[in-house]
Amino acid sequence: NAAYHGPIVIDEVRTGQKGNSNFGWNAANGEYGDMLEMGIIEPAKVIRCALENSVSVAKTFLLTEAVVIQHWLGEKKKEAKMGELQV
C-alpha cells in the first residue's frame, strides 16, 4: 500500500500504455512512465531469479530419496487389479 487509490492508478496505466507494454507506475515516487527506462524492471534480474529458483527445485529433487509424481497410465489403470501396475 503506497497510499494511492488503486483504481485510479490502474486506470492511468491502462490509458497511458497505448502500445507500450512497459508503461507502468513507480510507487516509490508516484510517477508514470516506461518501467524499463526507470529501472524498475530489469530483465537480467528476472532471468537470474528464474535460474536460482529452478536450481533450487533441481537440488530438492536430487537430494530427496523419493519423489511422488502423478503418471498417466491410460486405459491400463482401469483394467489393472491391485499390485498389477508395472510402469
N, C-alpha and C positions, 0 to 999 in steps of 0.2 A: 504494500500500500504506500504509494508515493504522494498521498494527499491530493490526488487529482481524480476527477469524476470519470470512471471507466468508459461509460457510453460515449462521452464527448471525445475522449482520446481515440476510441475505436472509429468513430465517425470521421474524425480528422485524418486518420491513417488511411481509411478506405477512400476518401475523396482525394487525398494527396498522392496516392500511388500512381494512377494514370500510366500504366505500363512499366513502372519501375518497381519491381518486386522487392527491392532492397529498402524501400521507403519505410520508415518507422518512427518511433518516438523514443527519445532518450530521457529516461526517468530521472537521471542524475541532475540534469539541468533544465528539463522541461522543453527541450527543443525538438522539432520535427526535421527530418532530413534523411539522407542516404546513410543507412546504418553501417555500410562498409567504409565509407569515407570518414565517418565519425569514429571508427574503430570499435564499435560495439560488437559487430560480428567479425570474427577473424577465421577464415576458412582453415588455416593451419591449426588453430586450436581445436576446431571441430574434428578434424581428422585425427589429431593427437588423442583426444578424448575417446573417440570411437576405437582407436587402436588399443589404448590402455584397457578399455572395457572388454574388448574381445580377447585380449591376452589373459585377463582375469578369469573369464569363463573357461578358456582353454586350460589354464592352470588348475582350476577346480576339477575339470574332467580328468586331467592327468593324475591328480593326487587322490581322487576318490577311488575306492576299491570296487565299488559297484555303482552303476548308473541305471535308473529305471527310465525306459522310454516307451512311448506308445508306437506300436508297429502294426501296420495294416496287413492282415493275413488273407484278406479277401474272403472267398467262399469257404476256404479250408476251415476257418474258425467256426462256422456254423455247423459243419459236419463232424468236427473232431469231438472225441469223448475226453474225459478227464485224463490227463497225462499223455495224450497222443500228439500234442502240438510240438513239432520239431521245426525249427527255422533253419 
